[in-house]
Amino acid sequence: MKQLFLMLVLLGIGISLAPSQIGYAKIDYQANIVIENASVNLHVPSAMDYQSIFYTTHTGHSDSYGSYIPIQGNMTYNSILLVNYSNVRILHDNVMPLRLSGYGSFLASTQKVNTTDSFTSTTTASITQNTNSQLRAMAAIVEWVHNNIEYDDTATDTALVDSNEVLSSQRGSCGELTVLAMAMMRQKGIPTRYVRGYLYTGADFQAHAWGEAYVPSTGWVPFDPTTGEVGALSAGRVAVMTGADPAQTQDTISYSGSDGTFEKTVTLRLIDSYPFPPVAASAAQSVRASPGSVISLNMTIANNWDYYAIPTARFSGSRDLSTTDARIAVISPHTSSVIAWRIAIPSSLGSDYIYTRYVIFDGQGFSVQSVINISGGSGQGSVAELSVSSFDVYLRDEYALVTVSLDNTGNVPVQDAVIKVMGPESTQTQTITLFPGESDSITFSFPVDPYATDIEFNLLAQIGDQSQTLQKIVHRDVAPEQPGPDVGTLLSRNIGNIFIVLVIIIFVLMGLFFLSPMIFRGKRPFSTTIKKRQEKSKPFKRELKYI
């Protein structure tokens, strides 16, 4: 039996929103199927709570896991989807324990969602010990998994480890982070289900998995521990199947012989997108700190809507600042919430200077910036320092990509620093501006001799009268084989010989033309045959005259 499963995922064009800011999306989905001596009920995207079908070439059949199309021969399926996670309307929270009936399969321990593990139970109790609110318990679990389990996408949907192994190893793929969060919620009495689909990452679409939790009076509310979101997920995603366990979200292929084959190529394209509605958020414009200290920086998010808001605030800033990656807030209608960030200041900063660090908090519909002024000792002096952290050359046959990574290790912004790279045939220059603690990379492209074995590049990074120089020599072990002369060169070099050959060919063809009857039919030459025919015709002519 031969099974071939191919997936091709393509990127949308002309979309400028960051993936986390997409609240509404229009997505084109296409699946090309090549199948022989086999059959499959192929599940395709269908209308769900936050996903509708704008156009489709085939109407599918419904089952417990989604919508499917019976396939026994080659086919192409296409649909256009409207995805909207900005309209998740949660009007009521619920006090746990929940008292639900009819959701047993979504609360039970399954193949990958292990609800009987004692370590998982202890961890869940610790995470949710300060709340009996369903929404806050869900947010606390997703936040904890997102911040504490390392994302490591080395598994596929069919090779997931179960939830207790994910917790023990402290690492997992998107599907494994999802089954761990599902297990924790089920231990709190919250029904959950697994969702298989695709996610827009900003560069392309990738196979992805997330979860949904049942909230009484609302329905199934989505959550994604990989991206750290509850309710208001990024809408750059397509859901295909749902189930109580990942094993239920796989298509089953039936082969009718040992030579059966099945190939599936999926193409997704982001046609259009819109951001989440704006959210009122604010933070302290500036705070003071000293090297080695831990500070608290508060930001406030206001919910002016008539339903619950569950925004995710993400931290981004200088690499030398240490804090939690993301915080999830549950905000009641027409109230506000304060998120306190504990930020560790590095002790390696000099005590005689003032350092400035810029940090940004952003999420669904908001982005705010703060400044941290770090001073120690006399707190005097300003230093502009630009450090080259890497200088890499990636050699191709006829060009080379040169990437320069730079860090601002000083305490004031570096503006328009000159970065000059001298290649084998030309020199290129770019400028860069970095805030204190900020890092960035710039790339140059140089044409190179495809047959050179050693290629030298020199780097000059300059701020005012300060400069740093580096040299990189790239060695090519085996130069490409030298090609022979082109067609034009060959013709110009051998025109005389070509003329002689053509004359000989013409004489040979003429000889064959006149001698062909004798050679191929055993008769006299063509001219003799004509003469004989003329002689035989004379009596016939005389006879005509006689008549």
KOLDO-339371 format. One record per residue (C-alpha): z, y, x. Coordinates in steps of 0.05 Angstrom, whole numbers, padded with zeros to 5 digits. Layout:
! KOLDO-339371
+--------+--------+--------+
|     zz |     yy |     xx |
+--------+--------+--------+
|      Z |      Y |      X |
...
+--------+--------+--------+
***
This chain:
! KOLDO-339371
+--------+--------+--------+
|     zz |     yy |     xx |
+--------+--------+--------+
|  00000 |  00000 |  00000 |
| -00020 |  00068 |  00027 |
|  00010 |  00133 |  00002 |
| -00012 |  00200 |  00029 |
|  00024 |  00262 |  00004 |
| -00003 |  00328 |  00030 |
|  00023 |  00397 |  00014 |
| -00009 |  00463 |  00031 |
|  00030 |  00526 |  00014 |
| -00004 |  00593 |  00021 |
|  00022 |  00664 |  00022 |
|  00010 |  00719 | -00027 |
| -00028 |  00781 | -00006 |
| -00009 |  00853 | -00013 |
|  00064 |  00843 | -00032 |
|  00111 |  00892 |  00002 |
|  00178 |  00875 | -00030 |
|  00230 |  00835 |  00010 |
|  00240 |  00766 | -00022 |
|  00312 |  00781 | -00041 |
|  00291 |  00844 | -00079 |
|  00239 |  00809 | -00124 |
|  00266 |  00807 | -00196 |
|  00200 |  00793 | -00230 |
|  00139 |  00756 | -00202 |
|  00070 |  00733 | -00224 |
|  00051 |  00670 | -00185 |
| -00013 |  00629 | -00182 |
| -00001 |  00554 | -00175 |
| -00056 |  00504 | -00160 |
| -00052 |  00429 | -00146 |
| -00112 |  00388 | -00122 |
| -00104 |  00313 | -00132 |
| -00145 |  00259 | -00097 |
| -00125 |  00190 | -00123 |
| -00155 |  00120 | -00118 |
| -00130 |  00054 | -00146 |
| -00066 |  00089 | -00169 |
| -00036 |  00128 | -00226 |
|  00019 |  00180 | -00232 |
|  00053 |  00223 | -00283 |
|  00047 |  00287 | -00242 |
|  00100 |  00339 | -00259 |
|  00076 |  00411 | -00259 |
|  00110 |  00478 | -00272 |
|  00128 |  00487 | -00345 |
|  00161 |  00539 | -00390 |
|  00235 |  00542 | -00374 |
|  00292 |  00592 | -00385 |
|  00267 |  00641 | -00333 |
|  00195 |  00619 | -00325 |
|  00137 |  00623 | -00374 |
|  00064 |  00600 | -00372 |
|  00013 |  00657 | -00373 |
| -00047 |  00611 | -00364 |
| -00059 |  00537 | -00352 |
| -00118 |  00490 | -00347 |
| -00080 |  00430 | -00376 |
| -00025 |  00422 | -00427 |
|  00027 |  00373 | -00403 |
|  00073 |  00323 | -00437 |
|  00147 |  00336 | -00439 |
|  00202 |  00290 | -00414 |
|  00275 |  00299 | -00393 |
|  00256 |  00328 | -00326 |
|  00200 |  00377 | -00343 |
|  00126 |  00374 | -00360 |
|  00077 |  00321 | -00333 |
|  00003 |  00304 | -00335 |
| -00019 |  00231 | -00332 |
| -00069 |  00224 | -00275 |
| -00113 |  00164 | -00257 |
| -00170 |  00201 | -00223 |
| -00184 |  00263 | -00182 |
| -00167 |  00329 | -00215 |
| -00149 |  00402 | -00203 |
| -00091 |  00434 | -00241 |
| -00082 |  00509 | -00243 |
| -00032 |  00555 | -00277 |
| -00007 |  00626 | -00273 |
|  00068 |  00634 | -00281 |
|  00112 |  00693 | -00300 |
|  00180 |  00687 | -00268 |
|  00236 |  00735 | -00287 |
|  00307 |  00727 | -00259 |
|  00324 |  00800 | -00271 |
|  00338 |  00786 | -00345 |
|  00394 |  00735 | -00337 |
|  00439 |  00757 | -00394 |
|  00510 |  00730 | -00388 |
|  00550 |  00761 | -00445 |
|  00615 |  00721 | -00438 |
|  00656 |  00689 | -00384 |
|  00695 |  00625 | -00398 |
|  00765 |  00602 | -00381 |
|  00770 |  00535 | -00346 |
|  00778 |  00478 | -00358 |
|  00716 |  00478 | -00402 |
|  00717 |  00433 | -00463 |
|  00645 |  00409 | -00470 |
|  00613 |  00348 | -00501 |
|  00543 |  00320 | -00490 |
|  00538 |  00338 | -00416 |
|  00566 |  00274 | -00386 |
|  00506 |  00259 | -00342 |
|  00512 |  00329 | -00312 |
|  00586 |  00320 | -00296 |
|  00584 |  00249 | -00270 |
|  00582 |  00227 | -00197 |
|  00511 |  00207 | -00179 |
|  00473 |  00181 | -00119 |
|  00474 |  00247 | -00080 |
|  00525 |  00288 | -00120 |
|  00591 |  00255 | -00101 |
|  00648 |  00280 | -00145 |
|  00699 |  00228 | -00123 |
|  00706 |  00249 | -00050 |
|  00777 |  00273 | -00036 |
|  00757 |  00320 |  00020 |
|  00708 |  00355 | -00027 |
|  00761 |  00359 | -00080 |
|  00812 |  00390 | -00033 |
|  00762 |  00441 | -00007 |
|  00740 |  00459 | -00078 |
|  00812 |  00470 | -00099 |
|  00824 |  00516 | -00040 |
|  00761 |  00557 | -00054 |
|  00776 |  00568 | -00128 |
|  00853 |  00569 | -00127 |
|  00857 |  00642 | -00146 |
|  00815 |  00640 | -00210 |
|  00807 |  00604 | -00276 |
|  00743 |  00642 | -00292 |
|  00680 |  00599 | -00294 |
|  00635 |  00654 | -00267 |
|  00682 |  00672 | -00210 |
|  00691 |  00598 | -00192 |
|  00615 |  00589 | -00190 |
|  00608 |  00652 | -00147 |
|  00664 |  00631 | -00100 |
|  00634 |  00561 | -00089 |
|  00563 |  00587 | -00076 |
|  00590 |  00641 | -00029 |
|  00632 |  00591 |  00010 |
|  00575 |  00541 |  00018 |
|  00526 |  00596 |  00038 |
|  00573 |  00625 |  00091 |
|  00604 |  00561 |  00118 |
|  00550 |  00506 |  00116 |
|  00497 |  00517 |  00169 |
|  00426 |  00516 |  00141 |
|  00387 |  00462 |  00178 |
|  00322 |  00442 |  00145 |
|  00311 |  00374 |  00178 |
|  00312 |  00333 |  00114 |
|  00264 |  00325 |  00056 |
|  00277 |  00317 | -00018 |
|  00272 |  00242 | -00011 |
|  00318 |  00237 |  00049 |
|  00379 |  00278 |  00029 |
|  00449 |  00256 |  00049 |
|  00502 |  00258 | -00005 |
|  00548 |  00318 | -00016 |
|  00609 |  00292 |  00021 |
|  00567 |  00280 |  00084 |
|  00541 |  00351 |  00080 |
|  00613 |  00377 |  00077 |
|  00635 |  00333 |  00135 |
|  00577 |  00353 |  00180 |
|  00580 |  00427 |  00160 |
|  00503 |  00430 |  00159 |
|  00446 |  00413 |  00113 |
|  00378 |  00430 |  00083 |
|  00368 |  00471 |  00020 |
|  00373 |  00408 | -00022 |
|  00436 |  00386 |  00014 |
|  00471 |  00453 |  00006 |
|  00453 |  00449 | -00068 |
|  00483 |  00379 | -00080 |
|  00547 |  00401 | -00045 |
|  00554 |  00462 | -00091 |
|  00537 |  00418 | -00151 |
|  00591 |  00368 | -00132 |
|  00643 |  00423 | -00125 |
|  00626 |  00454 | -00192 |
|  00628 |  00386 | -00227 |
|  00697 |  00375 | -00198 |
|  00716 |  00439 | -00235 |
|  00686 |  00412 | -00299 |
|  00622 |  00453 | -00296 |
|  00558 |  00415 | -00313 |
|  00503 |  00424 | -00261 |
|  00432 |  00401 | -00250 |
|  00384 |  00399 | -00191 |
|  00319 |  00440 | -00191 |
|  00259 |  00423 | -00147 |
|  00205 |  00474 | -00135 |
|  00180 |  00526 | -00085 |
|  00208 |  00591 | -00056 |
|  00172 |  00653 | -00029 |
|  00202 |  00668 |  00039 |
|  00165 |  00732 |  00054 |
|  00114 |  00696 |  00099 |
|  00093 |  00640 |  00053 |
|  00117 |  00592 | -00001 |
|  00159 |  00532 |  00020 |
|  00185 |  00471 | -00017 |
|  00255 |  00489 | -00040 |
|  00313 |  00465 | -00082 |
|  00368 |  00501 | -00119 |
|  00415 |  00488 | -00178 |
|  00434 |  00509 | -00248 |
|  00502 |  00509 | -00281 |
|  00515 |  00506 | -00355 |
|  00553 |  00566 | -00382 |
|  00574 |  00561 | -00455 |
|  00544 |  00615 | -00500 |
|  00492 |  00630 | -00446 |
|  00457 |  00566 | -00425 |
|  00435 |  00543 | -00357 |
|  00450 |  00596 | -00304 |
|  00414 |  00588 | -00237 |
|  00448 |  00589 | -00169 |
|  00422 |  00581 | -00098 |
|  00471 |  00568 | -00042 |
|  00416 |  00573 |  00010 |
|  00401 |  00645 | -00007 |
|  00472 |  00659 | -00032 |
|  00455 |  00679 | -00103 |
|  00482 |  00666 | -00173 |
|  00446 |  00687 | -00236 |
|  00400 |  00741 | -00207 |
|  00360 |  00697 | -00160 |
|  00299 |  00721 | -00123 |
|  00241 |  00712 | -00172 |
|  00192 |  00691 | -00118 |
|  00202 |  00618 | -00137 |
|  00170 |  00565 | -00181 |
|  00211 |  00510 | -00215 |
|  00176 |  00442 | -00224 |
|  00229 |  00391 | -00244 |
|  00303 |  00387 | -00261 |
|  00351 |  00329 | -00262 |
|  00424 |  00308 | -00256 |
|  00408 |  00281 | -00186 |
|  00352 |  00296 | -00135 |
|  00326 |  00225 | -00145 |
|  00306 |  00244 | -00216 |
|  00261 |  00300 | -00191 |
|  00209 |  00257 | -00156 |
|  00142 |  00234 | -00185 |
|  00132 |  00159 | -00185 |
|  00064 |  00133 | -00163 |
|  00039 |  00065 | -00187 |
| -00013 |  00030 | -00143 |
| -00061 | -00022 | -00171 |
| -00079 | -00051 | -00103 |
| -00062 | -00052 | -00030 |
| -00113 |  00002 | -00015 |
| -00087 |  00053 | -00064 |
| -00084 |  00125 | -00041 |
| -00054 |  00190 | -00068 |
| -00063 |  00259 | -00039 |
| -00035 |  00324 | -00067 |
| -00049 |  00393 | -00040 |
| -00009 |  00450 | -00071 |
| -00029 |  00523 | -00062 |
|  00015 |  00581 | -00086 |
| -00001 |  00655 | -00085 |
|  00043 |  00714 | -00103 |
| -00002 |  00757 | -00147 |
|  00047 |  00812 | -00164 |
|  00122 |  00829 | -00162 |
|  00172 |  00880 | -00185 |
|  00242 |  00895 | -00159 |
|  00308 |  00885 | -00194 |
|  00332 |  00943 | -00237 |
|  00371 |  00994 | -00194 |
|  00446 |  00984 | -00186 |
|  00495 |  01039 | -00169 |
|  00528 |  01022 | -00103 |
|  00565 |  01063 | -00051 |
|  00604 |  01053 |  00014 |
|  00643 |  01096 |  00063 |
|  00594 |  01138 |  00101 |
|  00632 |  01130 |  00166 |
|  00694 |  01095 |  00192 |
|  00730 |  01096 |  00259 |
|  00748 |  01035 |  00301 |
|  00770 |  01016 |  00371 |
|  00744 |  00960 |  00416 |
|  00773 |  00892 |  00399 |
|  00798 |  00913 |  00330 |
|  00783 |  00885 |  00260 |
|  00768 |  00938 |  00208 |
|  00759 |  00936 |  00133 |
|  00698 |  00971 |  00105 |
|  00695 |  00976 |  00029 |
|  00634 |  00983 | -00015 |
|  00633 |  00994 | -00090 |
|  00583 |  00966 | -00139 |
|  00580 |  00992 | -00211 |
|  00555 |  00951 | -00270 |
|  00527 |  00998 | -00323 |
|  00497 |  00941 | -00365 |
|  00521 |  00908 | -00429 |
|  00526 |  00840 | -00395 |
|  00557 |  00810 | -00332 |
|  00527 |  00827 | -00265 |
|  00533 |  00778 | -00206 |
|  00502 |  00815 | -00147 |
|  00500 |  00788 | -00076 |
|  00516 |  00839 | -00021 |
|  00487 |  00821 |  00047 |
|  00509 |  00850 |  00113 |
|  00459 |  00870 |  00167 |
|  00473 |  00911 |  00229 |
|  00486 |  00907 |  00303 |
|  00488 |  00838 |  00332 |
|  00554 |  00850 |  00367 |
|  00591 |  00860 |  00301 |
|  00620 |  00798 |  00269 |
|  00630 |  00790 |  00194 |
|  00613 |  00747 |  00133 |
|  00539 |  00739 |  00119 |
|  00543 |  00751 |  00044 |
|  00592 |  00767 | -00011 |
|  00582 |  00752 | -00086 |
|  00615 |  00796 | -00138 |
|  00626 |  00782 | -00212 |
|  00628 |  00848 | -00249 |
|  00644 |  00854 | -00323 |
|  00600 |  00900 | -00366 |
|  00611 |  00975 | -00354 |
|  00660 |  00965 | -00297 |
|  00657 |  00967 | -00221 |
|  00678 |  00922 | -00165 |
|  00700 |  00935 | -00094 |
|  00678 |  00888 | -00039 |
|  00720 |  00891 |  00025 |
|  00684 |  00871 |  00089 |
|  00726 |  00852 |  00149 |
|  00686 |  00869 |  00211 |
|  00707 |  00848 |  00281 |
|  00692 |  00900 |  00335 |
|  00675 |  00870 |  00404 |
|  00727 |  00881 |  00458 |
|  00674 |  00884 |  00513 |
|  00655 |  00956 |  00496 |
|  00677 |  01006 |  00549 |
|  00740 |  01046 |  00534 |
|  00714 |  01112 |  00560 |
|  00657 |  01122 |  00511 |
|  00643 |  01132 |  00437 |
|  00598 |  01079 |  00407 |
|  00560 |  01085 |  00341 |
|  00542 |  01024 |  00300 |
|  00499 |  01027 |  00237 |
|  00508 |  00975 |  00183 |
|  00470 |  00963 |  00118 |
|  00494 |  00928 |  00054 |
|  00438 |  00909 |  00008 |
|  00427 |  00864 | -00052 |
|  00392 |  00858 | -00119 |
|  00375 |  00931 | -00135 |
|  00416 |  00968 | -00083 |
|  00420 |  00986 | -00009 |
|  00474 |  01028 |  00024 |
|  00487 |  01047 |  00096 |
|  00551 |  01062 |  00135 |
|  00566 |  01084 |  00206 |
|  00622 |  01056 |  00249 |
|  00646 |  01102 |  00305 |
|  00680 |  01061 |  00359 |
|  00721 |  01098 |  00412 |
|  00774 |  01081 |  00463 |
|  00810 |  01116 |  00520 |
|  00788 |  01187 |  00527 |
|  00730 |  01175 |  00479 |
|  00683 |  01219 |  00517 |
|  00612 |  01211 |  00542 |
|  00546 |  01187 |  00514 |
|  00505 |  01131 |  00544 |
|  00433 |  01114 |  00529 |
|  00419 |  01044 |  00554 |
|  00358 |  01002 |  00541 |
|  00360 |  00930 |  00563 |
|  00301 |  00881 |  00566 |
|  00329 |  00816 |  00539 |
|  00264 |  00776 |  00546 |
|  00194 |  00785 |  00574 |
|  00149 |  00727 |  00551 |
|  00075 |  00713 |  00560 |
|  00038 |  00664 |  00514 |
| -00028 |  00645 |  00545 |
| -00090 |  00627 |  00505 |
| -00160 |  00611 |  00530 |
| -00188 |  00682 |  00529 |
| -00127 |  00725 |  00514 |
| -00052 |  00730 |  00526 |
|  00004 |  00754 |  00480 |
|  00059 |  00790 |  00516 |
|  00125 |  00797 |  00477 |
|  00180 |  00844 |  00501 |
|  00249 |  00841 |  00468 |
|  00295 |  00901 |  00478 |
|  00368 |  00918 |  00463 |
|  00402 |  00985 |  00458 |
|  00466 |  00971 |  00495 |
|  00488 |  01044 |  00497 |
|  00526 |  01086 |  00448 |
|  00472 |  01135 |  00425 |
|  00403 |  01123 |  00395 |
|  00345 |  01110 |  00442 |
|  00285 |  01150 |  00418 |
|  00213 |  01138 |  00439 |
|  00228 |  01095 |  00499 |
|  00163 |  01080 |  00536 |
|  00145 |  01007 |  00546 |
|  00085 |  00997 |  00591 |
|  00054 |  00929 |  00608 |
|  00001 |  00924 |  00663 |
| -00045 |  00865 |  00654 |
| -00100 |  00837 |  00700 |
| -00154 |  00883 |  00672 |
| -00119 |  00938 |  00633 |
| -00053 |  00974 |  00619 |
| -00023 |  00983 |  00550 |
|  00034 |  01028 |  00527 |
|  00078 |  01029 |  00465 |
|  00141 |  01068 |  00446 |
|  00204 |  01043 |  00411 |
|  00265 |  01074 |  00378 |
|  00330 |  01035 |  00372 |
|  00399 |  01053 |  00344 |
|  00461 |  01033 |  00383 |
|  00469 |  00958 |  00382 |
|  00400 |  00948 |  00351 |
|  00348 |  00899 |  00378 |
|  00274 |  00894 |  00367 |
|  00210 |  00864 |  00397 |
|  00141 |  00891 |  00410 |
|  00078 |  00851 |  00425 |
|  00016 |  00866 |  00468 |
| -00050 |  00829 |  00468 |
| -00092 |  00826 |  00532 |
| -00160 |  00796 |  00546 |
| -00157 |  00748 |  00605 |
| -00206 |  00708 |  00647 |
| -00207 |  00639 |  00614 |
| -00218 |  00606 |  00682 |
| -00163 |  00641 |  00721 |
| -00105 |  00597 |  00741 |
| -00054 |  00652 |  00759 |
| -00048 |  00714 |  00716 |
|  00001 |  00770 |  00733 |
|  00035 |  00819 |  00685 |
|  00081 |  00876 |  00703 |
|  00130 |  00911 |  00655 |
|  00158 |  00981 |  00659 |
|  00212 |  01002 |  00608 |
|  00230 |  01075 |  00615 |
|  00281 |  01123 |  00582 |
|  00278 |  01192 |  00613 |
|  00290 |  01183 |  00687 |
|  00318 |  01112 |  00678 |
|  00270 |  01053 |  00685 |
|  00269 |  00978 |  00690 |
|  00212 |  00937 |  00719 |
|  00197 |  00863 |  00713 |
|  00140 |  00818 |  00736 |
|  00114 |  00755 |  00704 |
|  00061 |  00709 |  00735 |
|  00033 |  00657 |  00688 |
|  00003 |  00594 |  00719 |
| -00049 |  00553 |  00684 |
| -00046 |  00482 |  00711 |
| -00118 |  00462 |  00695 |
| -00171 |  00515 |  00684 |
| -00222 |  00500 |  00629 |
| -00286 |  00467 |  00652 |
| -00339 |  00517 |  00672 |
| -00395 |  00516 |  00621 |
| -00468 |  00508 |  00644 |
| -00519 |  00565 |  00639 |
| -00540 |  00586 |  00570 |
| -00607 |  00572 |  00538 |
| -00637 |  00639 |  00558 |
| -00620 |  00628 |  00631 |
| -00650 |  00558 |  00631 |
| -00715 |  00584 |  00601 |
| -00722 |  00642 |  00650 |
| -00710 |  00596 |  00710 |
| -00760 |  00542 |  00689 |
| -00816 |  00580 |  00653 |
| -00869 |  00555 |  00702 |
| -00850 |  00482 |  00694 |
| -00847 |  00489 |  00619 |
| -00919 |  00518 |  00618 |
| -00946 |  00459 |  00658 |
| -00911 |  00409 |  00613 |
| -00939 |  00442 |  00551 |
| -01011 |  00440 |  00579 |
| -01005 |  00366 |  00595 |
| -00978 |  00352 |  00525 |
| -01037 |  00389 |  00494 |
| -01089 |  00349 |  00534 |
| -01054 |  00284 |  00517 |
| -01055 |  00301 |  00443 |
| -01129 |  00320 |  00445 |
| -01146 |  00254 |  00480 |
| -01108 |  00215 |  00428 |
| -01144 |  00252 |  00373 |
| -01215 |  00234 |  00397 |
| -01198 |  00163 |  00418 |
| -01154 |  00145 |  00359 |
| -01206 |  00105 |  00320 |
| -01222 |  00060 |  00379 |
| -01151 |  00051 |  00399 |
| -01120 |  00039 |  00331 |
| -01177 |  00006 |  00291 |
| -01218 | -00028 |  00346 |
| -01280 |  00016 |  00331 |
| -01325 |  00061 |  00372 |
| -01308 |  00132 |  00386 |
| -01308 |  00180 |  00328 |
| -01373 |  00216 |  00348 |
| -01412 |  00150 |  00352 |
| -01387 |  00130 |  00283 |
| -01413 |  00194 |  00253 |
| -01482 |  00185 |  00285 |
| -01488 |  00114 |  00258 |
| -01469 |  00135 |  00189 |
| -01523 |  00188 |  00191 |
| -01576 |  00136 |  00212 |
| -01557 |  00089 |  00155 |
| -01566 |  00145 |  00105 |
| -01639 |  00158 |  00122 |
| -01671 |  00101 |  00081 |
| -01629 |  00122 |  00023 |
| -01657 |  00192 |  00028 |
| -01729 |  00166 |  00031 |
| -01717 |  00124 | -00030 |
| -01693 |  00184 | -00067 |
| -01757 |  00221 | -00049 |
| -01799 |  00162 | -00073 |
| -01765 |  00163 | -00140 |
+--------+--------+--------+
***
